[in-house]
Amino acid sequence: MTLLIKNGTIVTVSESFQADIAVKDGVISAIGQNLDIKADKVVDASGKLVLPGAIDAHTHLAMPFGGTQSADGYLAGTRAAACGGVTTVFDYPMQRKGKGILETIRERKAMCDPEACVDYAFHCIITDLNDNTILDEFQAAVDEGITSFKCFLVYKKEGMMVDDGTLVKILLKAKEVGALTNIHAENPDLIDMNIEKFLKEGKTSAWYHYLSRPEFVEAEADKRAVHWAKSVDAPLYIVHMADKEGLEAAAEAKRQGHKIFIETCPQYLEFTSDVYKREDGRNFVCSPPMKGEESKEALWKAIQNGDIDTVATDHCPFQSYEKDWGKDDFTKIPNGCAGVENLYPYMLSAANEGKISFNRAVELCAANPAKIFGCESKGSLAVGKDGDIVIYDPDLDFTITTEAMHSDYDHTIWEGITVHGYPVQTFVRGRLVYDQGEFVGEPGYGNFIKRIPNQV
């Protein structure tokens, strides 16, 4: 199968230029002016941008949480990804007490293989070292292409949190085998103290979800995680950064030469904590929550100056009736929001509006995730890379509605937001999976991405 995309403007991290691009047997085979190649499929991209497919490095598909499961399984989540220009998703299987890493990953892979519509990879959440036997599995996991592990510094009561000693053990072992430690940083003791106080006072609306875990609660844990990573000289990837103080500490460590990588999410760039005052504020409940305007502005500044490395979504939607469980008690609201289909359109719209360049959007959403997480064949448009390509119409405005999305949820926090410019076609390894608003791919087409050890 040969694909030829002609007359588009190719966008890379460093430049934008008009050229044709050819894909043969799933791999980019040529890039140049006026390519004279016979192809099975020819696409005219005149007036449009040709971009590398995005990588959403943070999703939770079919994830058990809060007495239910996230609304998008592997089929719906990867279908939505394709329709938003995301050609690779990272999911977070969770290792539990008594289970091994490879056992956990293989169970999830068996679920994902027949359903994945785009390519996929895994981070593995570590919740229990099982008397240190889990540490002995790190090398085997890396050999199998799992080169990143996640820790929670929160969710103590749910049995998901690791203490500081366990975190340092994981940092050291991950460093030894060439893996990267991902961290969800919030302080559980402060959160639990605040929750107890608010419930006693009868303060139970969604607003108190934010007040129970405000800026300084996240910032303390951010700084603690950075401190341990610096102290043992181990790389660290901070997921869903949302607060100014923690961001500044992590960015300063980066400037000092430490391998600290910072991810944020579109919801923290678009919304502030004021959403929790809304009548439907429970629909916006996620952890960490959206913060104040000062943090939002700091995140945008870090997007623009390069301090933030990646933008991902933490895609973990729940149905509205499940969010309603917490209508009168914020602690009962399942934590998570939708986003995988909105990631690339949102960041590219920011480029269209002049907040960042299109090159920077590609860096944040494609090139950097590929480099940081060892996806050798992904993240850029270059000969030899996978033919993961998005054709983007910068003149096509699009208003997000639940009905126009391709997930299984019944509401979205992005309802009614208009983005300027929108993907019109998505190709995964040269195969068309999204076309002019319609999913045209096939469940099971997605491949598992075996990643290489940390090189950055």
C-alpha positions as CSV (number, residue, x, y, z in Angstrom):
1,M,0.0,0.0,0.0
2,T,1.4,3.4,-1.1
3,L,0.1,6.8,0.0
4,L,1.1,10.1,-1.5
5,I,0.1,13.4,0.1
6,K,0.7,16.3,-2.3
7,N,0.9,20.1,-2.1
8,G,0.6,20.4,1.7
9,T,2.7,22.4,4.1
10,I,4.7,20.0,6.2
11,V,5.3,21.1,9.8
12,T,8.2,19.8,11.9
13,V,9.6,21.0,15.2
14,S,12.2,23.2,13.4
15,E,10.5,24.3,10.1
16,S,7.5,24.5,7.9
17,F,7.8,23.9,4.1
18,Q,5.7,22.9,1.2
19,A,6.4,19.4,-0.1
20,D,4.9,16.1,-0.9
21,I,5.2,13.1,1.4
22,A,5.0,9.4,0.5
23,V,4.3,6.4,2.7
24,K,5.0,2.8,1.6
25,D,4.1,-0.2,3.7
26,G,3.3,1.9,6.7
27,V,6.6,3.9,6.7
28,I,7.5,7.3,5.3
29,S,9.5,6.6,2.1
30,A,10.0,10.0,0.6
31,I,9.6,13.7,1.2
32,G,10.2,16.3,-1.5
33,Q,8.9,18.7,-4.1
34,N,6.7,17.3,-6.9
35,L,7.3,13.6,-6.1
36,D,6.7,11.5,-9.1
37,I,5.5,8.3,-7.4
38,K,2.7,6.0,-8.4
39,A,0.5,5.5,-5.3
40,D,-2.6,3.5,-4.4
41,K,-4.0,6.6,-2.7
42,V,-3.2,10.2,-3.6
43,V,-4.4,13.1,-1.4
44,D,-4.3,16.7,-2.3
45,A,-3.5,18.7,0.8
46,S,-3.4,22.2,-0.9
47,G,-3.9,24.9,1.6
48,K,-3.6,22.5,4.5
49,L,-0.9,21.6,7.1
50,V,0.6,18.1,7.1
51,L,1.6,17.2,10.7
52,P,2.9,14.2,12.5
53,G,0.3,12.3,14.5
54,A,0.0,13.4,18.1
55,I,0.9,11.1,21.0
56,D,-1.3,11.3,24.0
57,A,1.1,10.1,26.7
58,H,-1.5,10.1,29.5
59,T,-4.9,8.3,29.3
60,H,-6.8,6.0,31.6
61,L,-9.0,3.7,29.5
62,A,-11.4,1.2,31.1
63,M,-9.9,2.3,34.4
64,P,-11.7,1.2,37.6
65,F,-12.1,4.2,39.9
66,G,-14.6,5.4,42.5
67,G,-16.9,2.4,42.3
68,T,-17.2,2.5,38.5
69,Q,-15.0,2.4,35.4
70,S,-14.0,5.2,33.0
71,A,-16.5,5.5,30.3
72,D,-14.1,5.0,27.4
73,G,-12.7,1.5,26.9
74,Y,-9.9,0.7,24.5
75,L,-12.1,0.8,21.4
76,A,-13.9,4.1,22.2
77,G,-10.8,5.8,23.6
78,T,-8.6,4.9,20.6
79,R,-11.4,5.7,18.1
80,A,-11.8,9.1,19.7
81,A,-8.0,9.6,19.5
82,A,-7.9,8.9,15.8
83,C,-10.7,11.4,15.2
84,G,-8.6,14.1,17.0
85,G,-5.4,13.4,15.2
86,V,-3.8,11.3,18.0
87,T,-2.1,8.3,16.4
88,T,-0.6,6.8,19.6
89,V,-2.0,6.6,23.1
90,F,-0.3,5.7,26.3
91,D,-2.5,3.9,28.9
92,Y,-1.7,3.3,32.6
93,P,-2.3,-0.3,33.7
94,M,-2.2,-0.5,37.5
95,Q,-0.1,-3.1,39.3
96,R,-1.7,-4.2,42.6
97,K,-0.5,-6.1,45.6
98,G,0.2,-9.7,44.8
99,K,0.5,-9.0,41.0
100,G,3.6,-8.5,38.9
101,I,4.4,-5.9,36.3
102,L,4.4,-8.3,33.3
103,E,1.3,-10.0,34.5
104,T,-0.5,-6.6,34.8
105,I,0.7,-5.4,31.4
106,R,-0.1,-8.6,29.6
107,E,-3.7,-8.7,31.0
108,R,-4.2,-5.1,29.7
109,K,-2.5,-5.9,26.3
110,A,-4.9,-8.8,25.8
111,M,-7.8,-6.4,26.3
112,C,-6.3,-3.7,24.1
113,D,-5.1,-5.8,21.1
114,P,-8.5,-6.6,19.6
115,E,-9.9,-3.1,20.2
116,A,-7.1,-0.6,19.6
117,C,-7.8,1.7,16.6
118,V,-4.5,3.5,16.8
119,D,-1.1,2.4,18.1
120,Y,-0.6,2.2,21.8
121,A,1.9,1.9,24.6
122,F,1.8,1.4,28.4
123,H,3.2,3.0,31.5
124,C,2.8,0.8,34.5
125,I,1.5,2.2,37.8
126,I,3.4,0.7,40.7
127,T,1.3,0.5,43.9
128,D,3.1,-2.2,45.9
129,L,6.7,-3.5,45.7
130,N,5.5,-7.0,47.0
131,D,8.6,-7.3,49.3
132,N,10.8,-5.8,46.5
133,T,10.0,-8.6,44.0
134,I,8.5,-6.0,41.8
135,L,11.9,-4.2,41.6
136,D,13.4,-7.4,40.2
137,E,10.9,-7.2,37.3
138,F,11.9,-3.8,36.1
139,Q,14.6,-5.1,33.8
140,A,12.2,-7.7,32.3
141,A,9.6,-5.0,31.8
142,V,12.1,-2.7,30.0
143,D,13.1,-5.7,27.8
144,E,9.4,-6.0,26.9
145,G,9.2,-2.4,25.9
146,I,7.7,-0.9,29.1
147,T,10.2,1.8,29.9
148,S,8.2,4.0,32.3
149,F,6.6,3.5,35.6
150,K,4.2,5.7,37.5
151,C,3.8,6.4,41.2
152,F,1.1,8.2,43.1
153,L,2.0,10.4,46.1
154,V,-1.8,10.5,46.8
155,Y,-4.8,8.2,47.0
156,K,-3.5,6.7,50.3
157,K,-6.9,5.3,51.4
158,E,-7.4,3.7,48.0
159,G,-4.2,1.7,48.4
160,M,-2.5,3.4,45.4
161,M,0.0,5.7,47.2
162,V,3.7,5.1,47.6
163,D,5.6,6.6,50.5
164,D,8.9,8.5,50.0
165,G,11.1,5.5,50.7
166,T,9.3,3.4,48.1
167,L,9.5,6.3,45.6
168,V,13.2,6.6,46.0
169,K,13.6,2.8,45.5
170,I,11.7,3.1,42.3
171,L,13.6,6.1,41.1
172,L,16.9,4.3,41.7
173,K,15.8,1.1,40.0
174,A,14.3,2.8,37.1
175,K,17.5,4.8,36.6
176,E,19.5,1.6,36.7
177,V,17.5,-0.1,33.9
178,G,17.0,3.0,31.7
179,A,13.4,3.6,32.6
180,L,11.6,6.8,33.6
181,T,9.5,7.4,36.7
182,N,6.3,9.3,36.3
183,I,4.8,11.0,39.3
184,H,1.3,12.2,40.4
185,A,2.2,14.8,43.0
186,E,-0.3,15.9,45.7
187,N,0.0,15.8,49.4
188,P,-2.5,13.2,50.8
189,D,-2.4,14.2,54.4
190,L,-3.3,17.8,53.7
191,I,-6.1,16.6,51.4
192,D,-7.5,14.2,54.0
193,M,-7.4,16.9,56.7
194,N,-9.2,19.4,54.5
195,I,-11.8,16.9,53.4
196,E,-12.6,15.9,57.0
197,K,-13.0,19.6,57.9
198,F,-15.3,20.5,55.0
199,L,-17.5,17.5,55.5
200,K,-17.9,18.3,59.2
201,E,-18.9,21.8,58.2
202,G,-21.4,20.6,55.7
203,K,-19.4,22.1,52.8
204,T,-19.9,19.4,50.2
205,S,-20.2,21.1,46.7
206,A,-17.7,20.6,43.9
207,W,-16.0,23.9,45.0
208,Y,-14.7,22.2,48.0
209,H,-13.0,19.6,45.8
210,Y,-10.7,22.4,44.7
211,L,-10.4,23.9,48.2
212,S,-9.4,20.5,49.6
213,R,-6.4,20.3,47.2
214,P,-5.5,23.9,46.3
215,E,-2.2,25.1,44.8
216,F,0.1,24.6,47.8
217,V,-1.1,21.0,48.3
218,E,0.1,20.1,44.9
219,A,3.2,22.3,45.1
220,E,4.5,20.7,48.2
221,A,4.4,17.2,46.5
222,D,5.9,18.6,43.3
223,K,8.8,20.0,45.2
224,R,9.3,16.9,47.3
225,A,9.3,14.7,44.2
226,V,11.8,17.0,42.5
227,H,13.9,17.0,45.6
228,W,14.2,13.2,45.7
229,A,14.9,13.0,42.0
230,K,17.7,15.5,42.3
231,S,19.1,13.9,45.4
232,V,19.5,10.5,43.7
233,D,20.2,11.9,40.3
234,A,17.3,10.1,38.6
235,P,15.1,11.2,35.8
236,L,11.5,12.2,36.7
237,Y,8.4,13.0,34.6
238,I,5.8,15.0,36.4
239,V,2.3,14.3,35.1
240,H,-0.5,16.9,34.8
241,M,1.3,19.9,36.3
242,A,-1.3,22.4,37.3
243,D,0.1,24.8,39.8
244,K,2.5,27.8,39.5
245,E,4.7,27.1,42.6
246,G,5.4,23.4,41.7
247,L,6.0,24.4,38.1
248,E,8.6,26.9,39.0
249,A,10.5,24.5,41.2
250,A,10.5,21.8,38.5
251,A,11.5,24.3,35.8
252,E,14.4,25.5,38.0
253,A,15.6,22.0,38.5
254,K,15.6,21.6,34.7
255,R,17.6,24.7,34.3
256,Q,20.2,23.3,36.8
257,G,20.6,20.4,34.4
258,H,18.5,17.7,36.1
259,K,16.4,15.4,34.0
260,I,13.0,16.7,35.0
261,F,10.3,16.5,32.5
262,I,7.0,18.4,32.9
263,E,3.6,17.5,31.4
264,T,0.5,19.6,31.6
265,C,-3.0,19.1,30.2
266,P,-5.4,21.3,28.1
267,Q,-7.9,21.6,30.9
268,Y,-5.4,23.5,33.0
269,L,-4.7,25.8,30.1
270,E,-8.4,26.5,29.4
271,F,-10.2,26.5,32.7
272,T,-9.7,27.8,36.2
273,S,-11.0,26.7,39.6
274,D,-14.0,29.0,39.0
275,V,-15.6,26.0,37.1
276,Y,-16.2,24.3,40.4
277,K,-18.6,27.1,41.4
278,R,-20.8,26.3,38.4
279,E,-24.0,24.3,38.8
280,D,-22.4,21.5,36.8
281,G,-19.1,21.9,38.6
282,R,-18.9,18.2,39.5
283,N,-18.4,17.4,35.8
284,F,-15.0,19.2,36.0
285,V,-13.8,17.3,39.0
286,C,-10.4,15.8,38.3
287,S,-7.2,15.5,40.4
288,P,-5.3,17.6,40.5
289,P,-8.1,20.1,40.0
290,M,-8.0,23.2,37.8
291,K,-6.3,26.0,39.7
292,G,-6.5,29.8,39.8
293,E,-5.8,32.3,37.1
294,E,-2.2,32.9,38.2
295,S,-1.4,29.2,37.8
296,K,-3.1,29.1,34.4
297,E,-1.0,32.1,33.2
298,A,2.2,30.5,34.5
299,L,1.4,27.3,32.6
300,W,0.9,29.2,29.3
301,K,4.2,31.1,29.9
302,A,6.0,27.7,30.4
303,I,4.4,26.4,27.3
304,Q,5.7,29.4,25.4
305,N,9.2,29.5,26.8
306,G,9.9,25.7,26.7
307,D,9.8,24.9,30.4
308,I,6.9,22.5,29.8
309,D,7.9,19.5,27.7
310,T,4.6,17.8,26.8
311,V,0.9,18.3,26.7
312,A,-1.3,15.2,27.3
313,T,-4.9,14.8,28.5
314,D,-5.3,12.5,31.5
315,H,-8.3,11.3,29.6
316,C,-10.6,9.6,32.1
317,P,-14.2,10.4,31.5
318,F,-17.2,9.2,33.5
319,Q,-20.9,9.4,32.7
320,S,-22.9,12.3,34.0
321,Y,-25.1,10.1,36.2
322,E,-21.9,8.8,37.8
323,K,-20.7,12.4,38.4
324,D,-24.1,13.0,40.0
325,W,-23.2,10.6,42.7
326,G,-21.3,13.5,44.3
327,K,-23.9,16.2,43.7
328,D,-24.2,16.6,47.5
329,D,-20.8,15.2,48.5
330,F,-17.8,16.1,46.4
331,T,-15.9,13.1,47.8
332,K,-18.2,10.7,45.8
333,I,-17.5,12.3,42.4
334,P,-15.4,10.0,40.2
335,N,-12.3,12.0,39.3
336,G,-11.6,12.5,35.6
337,C,-12.6,14.4,32.4
338,A,-12.5,13.8,28.7
339,G,-9.8,15.1,26.4
340,V,-8.1,12.7,24.0
341,E,-10.1,13.9,21.0
342,N,-9.5,17.5,21.9
343,L,-5.8,17.5,22.6
344,Y,-4.4,18.3,19.1
345,P,-7.2,20.5,18.0
346,Y,-6.9,22.6,21.1
347,M,-3.1,23.1,20.9
348,L,-3.2,23.7,17.1
349,S,-5.9,26.2,17.7
350,A,-3.6,28.0,20.1
351,A,-1.1,28.0,17.3
352,N,-3.6,29.3,14.9
353,E,-4.4,32.2,17.3
354,G,-0.7,33.1,17.7
355,K,-0.2,31.9,21.3
356,I,2.5,29.5,20.1
357,S,3.9,28.4,16.8
358,F,2.6,25.3,14.9
359,N,6.2,24.0,15.3
360,R,5.9,24.3,19.1
361,A,2.5,22.5,19.0
362,V,4.1,19.6,17.2
363,E,7.0,19.6,19.6
364,L,4.7,19.4,22.7
365,C,2.2,16.9,21.3
366,A,4.3,14.6,19.1
367,A,8.1,15.0,19.0
368,N,8.8,15.4,22.7
369,P,6.6,12.5,23.9
370,A,8.2,10.3,21.3
371,K,11.7,11.3,22.4
372,I,11.1,11.2,26.2
373,F,9.3,7.8,26.1
374,G,11.5,6.1,23.5
375,C,9.1,5.8,20.6
376,E,11.7,5.6,17.9
377,S,9.3,5.3,15.0
378,K,6.9,8.1,16.1
379,G,6.6,11.8,16.6
380,S,8.0,13.3,13.4
381,L,7.7,13.4,9.7
382,A,10.9,12.0,8.4
383,V,11.9,9.2,6.0
384,G,11.9,5.9,7.9
385,K,9.4,7.0,10.5
386,D,5.9,5.5,10.7
387,G,3.4,7.1,8.4
388,D,1.4,8.7,11.2
389,I,0.1,11.8,9.6
390,V,-2.6,14.4,10.2
391,I,-3.9,16.7,7.6
392,Y,-5.1,19.9,9.2
393,D,-7.3,22.7,7.8
394,P,-6.4,25.9,9.5
395,D,-9.5,27.6,8.1
396,L,-12.0,25.1,9.5
397,D,-13.6,26.3,12.7
398,F,-15.1,23.6,14.8
399,T,-17.4,23.8,17.9
400,I,-17.0,20.9,20.2
401,T,-20.2,19.1,21.2
402,T,-20.7,15.7,22.8
403,E,-22.6,14.5,19.8
404,A,-19.7,15.4,17.5
405,M,-17.2,13.4,19.5
406,H,-16.4,9.7,19.0
407,S,-16.3,8.5,22.6
408,D,-18.8,6.6,24.7
409,Y,-19.3,9.4,27.3
410,D,-22.5,11.4,27.5
411,H,-21.0,14.8,28.3
412,T,-17.8,16.7,27.9
413,I,-16.2,19.7,29.7
414,W,-15.3,21.0,26.3
415,E,-19.0,21.4,25.2
416,G,-19.5,24.6,23.2
417,I,-15.9,25.6,22.9
418,T,-14.8,26.6,19.4
419,V,-11.4,25.7,18.1
420,H,-9.9,27.5,15.1
421,G,-8.7,25.0,12.6
422,Y,-9.4,21.2,12.7
423,P,-8.0,17.9,11.5
424,V,-9.7,16.6,8.4
425,Q,-7.8,13.3,8.0
426,T,-5.7,11.0,10.2
427,F,-3.5,8.3,8.9
428,V,-1.9,5.6,11.2
429,R,1.0,3.9,9.5
430,G,-0.3,5.1,6.1
431,R,-3.9,3.9,6.6
432,L,-6.8,6.4,6.7
433,V,-8.6,6.1,10.1
434,Y,-10.4,9.4,10.2
435,D,-11.9,11.3,7.3
436,Q,-13.9,14.6,7.4
437,G,-15.6,14.0,10.7
438,E,-16.0,10.2,10.4
439,F,-14.1,7.4,11.9
440,V,-13.1,5.0,9.1
441,G,-10.6,2.8,10.9
442,E,-10.9,-0.6,12.3
443,P,-10.7,-2.0,15.8
444,G,-7.6,-4.2,16.2
445,Y,-5.5,-2.2,13.7
446,G,-3.5,-0.5,16.4
447,N,-0.1,-2.0,17.3
448,F,1.6,-2.3,20.6
449,I,4.7,0.0,20.6
450,K,7.8,-1.5,22.1
451,R,9.8,1.3,23.4
452,I,13.6,1.7,23.9
453,P,15.2,2.6,27.3
454,N,15.5,6.2,28.3
455,Q,17.8,8.1,26.0
456,V,17.2,11.7,27.2
